[in-house]
Each structure stands twice: as structure tokens, then as C-alpha cells.
Amino acid sequence: MWVWILFIAVVIVFLALDLGVFHKKEHVIRSKEAAIWTTVWVSIALGFSGVIYWLFSNGLVENPTGLTPNNAVLKYVTGYLIELSLSIDNVFVIAVIFAAFNIPPLYQHRVLFWGILGAIVFRGLMIVFGVALINKFEWIIYVFGIFLLWTAYKMLKSDDTDFDPKSSWIFRQIKKLYPITNTLYGNSFFVNRMGITAATPLFVALIIIELTDVLFALDSIPAILAITADPFIVFSSNILAILGLRSMYFLVSRMLEKFRYINYSLVVILAFVGLKMLFSHQIEIPEWVSLTVISVALIAGIVASLAIPEKEHELPVSGE
């Protein structure tokens, strides 16, 4: 239990340093700064694999699935890459939400910071619930597998440009609870006008981002449970991927048009883990195979996006 308490305490310290020290003064996050912080968070997350090895080598954490230290590290890294890759799709939606409510870059980090806190709590609860389900009802793994395949199909057929936050069910419910101002009031989430407390677009964006993250977690939690049901590995890999989401957003959101084929990578990853769940009792896939499939899918999507030129629309020639 002390390992869990220590890990959560370290995460809280990281978040406190982030908001209270490194981003105490609100400023626009430039691409260079975002790249540095993305590198830092990814390095911390990958470096944590050494901690995983040490914990499992010395029996300092519960090991209900009987993992060896090497296998625990492989499952952690694989799970982290799954969560990190699925977070890319989250970046696309966050960018649409910020654009819909005209949230300037100056305040976007503040919204994402508080969004991360909520995401940690919600995902922690979902992980505990998901692990408990798999341990108690072995057949639930087939339900998760079918759900992931269905999600992959939906992602393949869907068009994210159709998403309009202002016409969403969440936005309508917020309007029922609070009046919403049309303009921002600095970095305030609420403002008092003539004795009436109203929500600013900053708060609305925060709530919609928070709840859409819960929807994304419905995909990502079953995906990592296909790799391992060890609660500490699932939780730590998930949380460390979330911690790097803010810096990754400021880095990737400015290059959205360049990553045209990344969605196909996510489709492959979701379909793979879904099939792995469905055939988990018939075929045992080594962890290095899972890690290879996920890595190759991601790299292929990025390389294809950068290497294949975008087709230009042909314009009619006058006089023909």
C-alpha cells in the first residue's frame, strides 16, 4: 500500500511544481518549450520502468498476476505506449473544444492542468472497477474485446470535424445549471455579475474536456487491461501518460494537419488489442509482439503523414 501512496504523492508533487513553480506566471506555451516538456515527461515515464523492475524484483508491490520483473517492465512499457498513442486522439478533440469557445493560448495550460486532476481521479476509479471486473468475471474480457473492435470501426468511419462542443449534451446541461457568459474574464472560471454567479467559457471548456476524457477512458482502460490486469502497472502507466498530455497537446496541436494518417495507427492498435482480448484464452501473444505491433503502427502513421504529400484539389482550367 505504501508504494501506491508514495506514487500518488510524487504525482501530486509534480503537479504542484508544474502549476506553482514552472507555470506560476501564465504565458503562451511555445513549440520549443512544449517539445522540452514532452521529452521530460516521456523520459520520466520510460525511466519509471526501472522502478517497476526494482519493485517486482524485491516483492515491494502486490503481484496478483505473478509477473516476473522483466515481464512486468515489458507490460508497463507496452501499456504506456498504448495510453500515449490513444491520447493523440484526445488532442484533436481538445483542440476543437478550445477553438469552439475561443480559449486563447494564454489560458489553455490552466484549463488542461485542472482537467488532468479530474482525469487522474476518474481514471483511477475506472481502473479499480475494470480490474475488479476482470478478476471476478473472466468472461468480461470478451466484452471489452468486442467493444474495442467496435471503437476501432467507429474511429475508421468517423469524421472528427463533425464534433461541435456547443451543440453537445454536456453544454446544454451546463447551461441549465449556470448562466454562461459570452466573454472571458481573465483566467476566472466563474464571475459574479449583479449578484448572479455565471460560468465563463473557460469553465465550460474545462467541464467538456473533463467529460470527454471519461469517454476516451472507456477505450483506453480496456485497451491496457488487454495487456495486463496488474493494478499498479495499469494505474502508473495510465497516469504517467496523462501527465504528459498537456505538453504533448501544445506540441502536437500545432501539427494536426501533418498527422493525417495517425488515426489509422490508432485503429490498428485498438483492433489489435481487441483481438488479443477475444483470443486471450486460445492464443498467448508474447509481450514483445504487442510492443512491436504498437510501435510499428505509431511509427508507420507518423512516417506516412510526413512522407506522403497531400493531394491538391485540381482546379478547372478556364476555356475548357
TORFIKOL-724362 format. One line per 3 residues: number of its first residue (from 1); their letters; for each residue z, y, x of C-alpha. Coordinates in nm, 2 decimals, padded with zeros to 4 digits. Example, Ala and Ser with C-alpha at 12.3 -4.5 7.8 and 13.67 -1.06 7.14 Angstrom:
! residues 2
1) as) 00.78:-00.45:01.23  00.71:-00.11:01.37
This chain:
! residues 320
1) mwv) 00.00:00.00:00.00  00.08:00.24:00.29  -00.28:00.21:00.41
4) wil) -00.40:00.34:00.07  -00.15:00.62:00.07  -00.25:00.72:00.43
7) fia) -00.62:00.71:00.35  -00.58:00.93:00.04  -00.35:01.17:00.23
10) vvi) -00.62:01.20:00.51  -00.88:01.28:00.24  -00.66:01.55:00.09
13) vfl) -00.61:01.70:00.44  -00.99:01.70:00.49  -01.04:01.88:00.16
16) ald) -00.77:02.13:00.23  -00.92:02.21:00.57  -01.26:02.24:00.41
19) lgv) -01.17:02.50:00.15  -00.87:02.66:00.32  -01.00:02.69:00.68
22) fhk) -01.37:02.63:00.73  -01.48:02.78:00.40  -01.19:03.02:00.33
25) keh) -01.44:03.31:00.31  -01.72:03.24:00.07  -02.06:03.25:00.22
28) vir) -02.41:03.11:00.17  -02.44:02.77:00.34  -02.74:02.78:00.57
31) ske) -02.95:02.48:00.66  -02.82:02.47:01.02  -02.46:02.47:00.90
34) aai) -02.53:02.21:00.63  -02.70:01.98:00.90  -02.40:02.01:01.12
37) wtt) -02.15:01.93:00.85  -02.37:01.64:00.72  -02.37:01.50:01.07
40) vwv) -01.99:01.54:01.09  -01.93:01.36:00.76  -02.17:01.08:00.83
43) sia) -02.02:01.03:01.18  -01.67:01.02:01.03  -01.78:00.77:00.77
46) lgf) -01.96:00.54:01.02  -01.67:00.58:01.27  -01.43:00.46:00.99
49) sgv) -01.60:00.12:01.03  -01.39:00.08:01.34  -01.07:00.14:01.13
52) iyw) -01.19:-00.12:00.89  -01.23:-00.37:01.17  -00.88:-00.29:01.30
55) lfs) -00.72:-00.32:00.96  -00.88:-00.65:00.88  -00.82:-00.79:01.23
58) ngl) -00.44:-00.72:01.21  -00.40:-00.80:00.84  -00.28:-00.45:00.77
61) ven) -00.47:-00.44:00.43  -00.48:-00.68:00.15  -00.78:-00.92:00.18
64) ptg) -00.82:-01.08:-00.16  -01.18:-01.20:-00.08  -01.09:-01.35:00.26
67) ltp) -01.32:-01.14:00.47  -01.35:-01.17:00.85  -01.33:-00.84:01.04
70) nna) -01.70:-00.85:01.13  -01.80:-00.93:00.77  -01.57:-00.65:00.64
73) vlk) -01.74:-00.40:00.87  -02.09:-00.51:00.75  -01.99:-00.49:00.38
76) yvt) -01.83:-00.14:00.44  -02.14:00.00:00.62  -02.38:-00.16:00.35
79) gyl) -02.16:-00.02:00.07  -02.15:00.33:00.23  -02.53:00.34:00.27
82) iel) -02.58:00.24:-00.10  -02.34:00.51:-00.21  -02.50:00.77:00.02
85) sls) -02.86:00.68:-00.09  -02.77:00.69:-00.46  -02.60:01.03:-00.40
88) idn) -02.95:01.17:-00.32  -03.05:01.13:-00.69  -02.73:01.32:-00.77
91) vfv) -02.85:01.61:-00.55  -03.16:01.65:-00.77  -02.96:01.69:-01.08
94) iav) -02.71:01.93:-00.93  -03.00:02.15:-00.82  -03.13:02.16:-01.17
97) ifa) -02.79:02.25:-01.31  -02.74:02.53:-01.06  -03.08:02.67:-01.14
100) afn) -03.03:02.65:-01.52  -02.71:02.86:-01.51  -02.83:03.09:-01.23
103) ipp) -02.54:03.00:-00.99  -02.61:03.19:-00.67  -02.58:03.00:-00.34
106) lyq) -02.27:03.21:-00.26  -02.06:03.02:-00.52  -02.22:02.68:-00.51
109) hrv) -01.98:02.54:-00.25  -01.68:02.64:-00.46  -01.82:02.45:-00.76
112) lfw) -01.90:02.14:-00.56  -01.56:02.14:-00.40  -01.37:02.12:-00.73
115) gil) -01.64:01.88:-00.85  -01.56:01.65:-00.56  -01.19:01.64:-00.65
118) gai) -01.26:01.53:-01.00  -01.52:01.27:-00.88  -01.26:01.12:-00.65
121) vfr) -01.01:01.07:-00.94  -01.28:00.93:-01.18  -01.44:00.70:-00.93
124) glm) -01.10:00.57:-00.82  -01.02:00.47:-01.18  -01.37:00.32:-01.23
127) ivf) -01.34:00.11:-00.91  -01.00:-00.03:-01.01  -01.13:-00.11:-01.35
130) gva) -01.46:-00.27:-01.21  -01.28:-00.48:-00.95  -01.03:-00.60:-01.22
133) lin) -01.31:-00.70:-01.45  -01.50:-00.90:-01.18  -01.18:-01.08:-01.08
136) kfe) -01.08:-01.16:-01.43  -01.42:-01.23:-01.59  -01.66:-01.38:-01.34
139) wii) -01.95:-01.36:-01.59  -01.93:-00.97:-01.59  -02.12:-00.97:-01.26
142) yvf) -02.43:-01.08:-01.46  -02.38:-00.78:-01.70  -02.36:-00.55:-01.40
145) gif) -02.68:-00.71:-01.25  -02.88:-00.66:-01.57  -02.75:-00.30:-01.61
148) llw) -02.87:-00.22:-01.25  -03.21:-00.37:-01.32  -03.24:-00.16:-01.64
151) tay) -03.13:00.15:-01.45  -03.39:00.08:-01.18  -03.66:00.05:-01.45
154) kml) -03.54:00.37:-01.62  -03.55:00.56:-01.29  -03.90:00.43:-01.22
157) ksd) -04.03:00.55:-01.56  -03.82:00.87:-01.60  -03.91:01.23:-01.51
160) dtd) -03.61:01.43:-01.39  -03.79:01.76:-01.47  -03.72:01.69:-01.84
163) fdp) -03.35:01.74:-01.79  -03.22:02.06:-01.94  -02.85:02.12:-01.90
166) kss) -02.84:02.39:-02.16  -02.96:02.15:-02.43  -02.73:01.87:-02.33
169) wif) -02.45:01.73:-02.55  -02.19:01.84:-02.28  -02.30:02.20:-02.30
172) rqi) -02.27:02.20:-02.69  -01.92:02.06:-02.67  -01.80:02.33:-02.42
175) kkl) -01.94:02.60:-02.65  -01.72:02.46:-02.93  -01.41:02.49:-02.71
178) ypi) -01.47:02.82:-02.54  -01.70:03.11:-02.58  -01.93:03.13:-02.28
181) tnt) -02.03:03.45:-02.10  -02.39:03.52:-02.01  -02.30:03.66:-01.67
184) lyg) -02.09:03.56:-01.37  -01.76:03.73:-01.29  -01.74:03.67:-00.92
187) nsf) -01.60:03.32:-00.84  -01.39:03.30:-01.16  -01.42:03.00:-01.39
190) fvn) -01.26:03.20:-01.68  -01.24:03.56:-01.78  -01.03:03.74:-02.03
193) rmg) -01.22:03.98:-02.25  -01.03:04.18:-02.52  -00.76:03.91:-02.54
196) ita) -01.02:03.63:-02.56  -01.05:03.37:-02.28  -01.41:03.29:-02.21
199) atp) -01.57:03.04:-01.98  -01.82:03.17:-01.72  -02.14:02.99:-01.62
202) lfv) -01.95:02.87:-01.31  -01.71:02.67:-01.52  -01.99:02.53:-01.74
205) ali) -02.19:02.42:-01.43  -01.87:02.25:-01.29  -01.80:02.05:-01.60
208) iie) -02.16:01.94:-01.64  -02.18:01.83:-01.27  -01.84:01.65:-01.31
211) ltd) -01.95:01.45:-01.62  -02.30:01.37:-01.48  -02.13:01.24:-01.17
214) vlf) -01.94:01.00:-01.40  -02.28:00.88:-01.54  -02.41:00.83:-01.18
217) ald) -02.09:00.63:-01.10  -02.19:00.39:-01.38  -02.48:00.29:-01.14
220) sip) -02.32:00.33:-00.80  -01.99:00.14:-00.87  -02.16:-00.18:-01.00
223) ail) -02.41:-00.15:-00.70  -02.13:-00.16:-00.44  -01.95:-00.43:-00.63
226) ait) -02.26:-00.64:-00.57  -02.18:-00.62:-00.20  -01.80:-00.68:-00.22
229) adp) -01.51:-00.69:-00.46  -01.26:-00.59:-00.19  -01.10:-00.28:-00.35
232) fiv) -01.02:-00.09:-00.02  -01.38:-00.13:00.11  -01.53:-00.03:-00.22
235) fss) -01.29:00.28:-00.25  -01.32:00.40:00.11  -01.70:00.37:00.13
238) nil) -01.74:00.54:-00.20  -01.50:00.83:-00.13  -01.64:00.90:00.22
241) ail) -01.99:00.91:00.07  -01.87:01.16:-00.19  -01.71:01.38:00.08
244) glr) -02.04:01.42:00.25  -02.23:01.50:-00.07  -02.17:01.88:-00.06
247) smy) -02.31:01.93:00.28  -02.59:01.69:00.21  -02.67:01.89:-00.11
250) flv) -02.72:02.22:00.09  -02.94:02.03:00.34  -03.15:01.82:00.10
253) srm) -03.18:02.05:-00.20  -03.40:02.29:00.01  -03.63:02.00:00.09
256) lek) -03.66:01.84:-00.25  -04.04:01.87:-00.27  -04.08:01.70:00.06
259) fry) -03.89:01.38:-00.05  -04.14:01.29:-00.32  -04.11:00.91:-00.27
262) iny) -03.73:00.89:-00.23  -03.69:00.78:-00.59  -03.89:00.47:-00.52
265) slv) -03.64:00.39:-00.24  -03.36:00.42:-00.49  -03.54:00.19:-00.74
268) vil) -03.58:-00.07:-00.47  -03.21:-00.05:-00.38  -03.09:-00.08:-00.74
271) afv) -03.33:-00.36:-00.82  -03.22:-00.55:-00.50  -02.85:-00.53:-00.57
274) glk) -02.91:-00.61:-00.94  -03.10:-00.93:-00.85  -02.83:-01.01:-00.59
277) mlf) -02.57:-00.99:-00.86  -02.77:-01.21:-01.10  -02.83:-01.48:-00.84
280) shq) -02.49:-01.45:-00.66  -02.38:-01.80:-00.76  -02.71:-01.96:-00.67
283) iei) -02.82:-01.78:-00.35  -02.59:-01.64:-00.08  -02.76:-01.35:00.08
286) pew) -02.62:-01.26:00.43  -02.48:-00.90:00.46  -02.73:-00.82:00.74
289) vsl) -03.01:-00.89:00.50  -02.86:-00.65:00.24  -02.81:-00.38:00.51
292) tvi) -03.17:-00.43:00.63  -03.32:-00.40:00.28  -03.13:-00.09:00.20
295) sva) -03.20:00.08:00.54  -03.57:-00.01:00.53  -03.61:00.12:00.17
298) lia) -03.45:00.45:00.26  -03.65:00.50:00.58  -03.97:00.40:00.41
301) giv) -03.92:00.65:00.13  -03.85:00.93:00.38  -04.14:00.84:00.61
304) asl) -04.38:00.81:00.32  -04.27:01.15:00.18  -04.33:01.32:00.52
307) aip) -04.64:01.13:00.63  -04.85:01.11:00.31  -04.99:01.46:00.22
310) eke) -04.95:01.58:-00.13  -05.27:01.57:-00.33  -05.41:01.91:-00.41
313) hel) -05.54:01.97:-00.76  -05.92:02.01:-00.74  -06.03:02.34:-00.89
316) pvs) -06.37:02.35:-01.08  -06.65:02.51:-00.88  -06.80:02.82:-01.05
319) ge) -07.16:02.79:-01.15  -07.15:02.41:-01.20
